[in-house]
């Protein structure tokens, strides 16, 4: 997503990553990958439990997931991976964002 960050911003979109690991781990990942968007820490698993994606793969982590949430806080699209490497393509996510931005 980092490589396509400008394309996400063009669609008036903000990216956030959430990790169940301690904040220092998220910071290290953010620095290592030179991410321009925030990596939030959720060691208490409040967000990942609320969205139902914690430990789905039996690894005590959040399943790789993408939630497109509109400005009113309504979840408009969800992708939950079936393995640790199962993630939607950036183009798939951008397609969903474009559909939301199109009136009608």
Residue pairs with C-beta under 8 A, 6 or more apart in sequence:
1 8
1 15
1 37
1 90
1 93
2 33
2 34
2 35
2 36
2 37
3 90
4 90
4 94
5 15
5 36
5 37
7 90
7 94
8 14
8 15
8 93
8 94
8 97
11 94
11 97
11 98
11 101
12 101
13 97
14 37
15 37
16 37
16 38
16 39
16 40
17 26
17 30
17 35
17 37
17 38
17 39
17 40
18 39
18 40
18 41
18 42
18 47
18 48
18 62
19 25
19 26
19 29
19 39
19 40
19 41
19 42
19 62
20 42
20 43
20 45
20 48
20 54
20 60
20 61
20 62
21 41
21 43
22 41
22 43
23 41
23 43
25 41
26 39
26 40
26 41
27 39
29 35
29 39
30 38
30 39
40 47
42 48
42 62
45 54
45 62
48 54
48 62
51 65
51 67
53 62
53 63
53 65
53 80
54 61
54 62
54 63
55 61
55 62
56 63
56 80
57 63
57 83
57 84
59 84
63 80
63 81
63 82
64 80
64 81
64 84
64 85
64 86
64 87
65 78
65 79
65 80
65 81
66 77
66 78
66 79
66 87
66 88
66 93
67 75
67 77
67 78
68 75
68 76
68 77
68 78
68 93
68 96
68 97
68 100
69 75
69 76
70 76
70 100
76 96
76 100
77 96
77 100
79 87
79 88
79 92
79 93
81 87
